Amino acid sequence: MLKPMEVTLDADQDALVQAAVRSGRLRNPEEAVFQGMALWEERERRRMEVCAVLDSAEASFARGEGRVVSSYEATRQLADDIKRRGLARVAAGKSRG
């Protein structure tokens, strides 16, 4: 159910929305709000995911599961490992969808 809400835009924001409506990029000003909310929701979802990963990492570290990196070579190996795992995740995601 949609709940009515009044939103006040500054002059620049209003001009941007009106130009988008005139050009046909938006059907109406409400569409700008819907698109803005969708972007904000996505950003917040990503932020929450990052926070969850950080919480998990902190808990892992507290359990003594951390990895000591005390040299340039160890740092390079860790970076290579992270890149390899990241690329594997990207490849796995592409094969699913």
VENJO-V644687 format. One record per backbone hydrogen bond with DSSP energy under -1.0 kcal/mol. CO is the residue of the C=O (numbers start at 0). NH is the residue of the N-H. If there is no record, write none. Layout:
# VENJO-V644687
co=<CO CO>
nh=<NH NH>
This chain:
# VENJO-V644687
co=<9 10 11 12 13 14 15 16 17 18 19 19 27 28 29 30 31 32 33 34 35 36 37 38 39 40 41 42 43 44 45 46 47 48 49 50 51 52 53 54 55 56 57 58 59 60 70 71 72 73 74 75 76 77 78 79 80 81 82 83 84 85 86 87 88 89 90 91 92>
nh=<13 14 15 16 17 18 19 20 21 22 24 25 30 32 33 34 35 36 37 38 39 40 41 42 43 44 45 46 47 48 49 50 51 52 53 54 55 56 57 58 59 60 61 62 64 63 74 75 76 77 78 79 80 81 82 83 84 85 86 87 88 89 90 91 92 93 94 95 96>
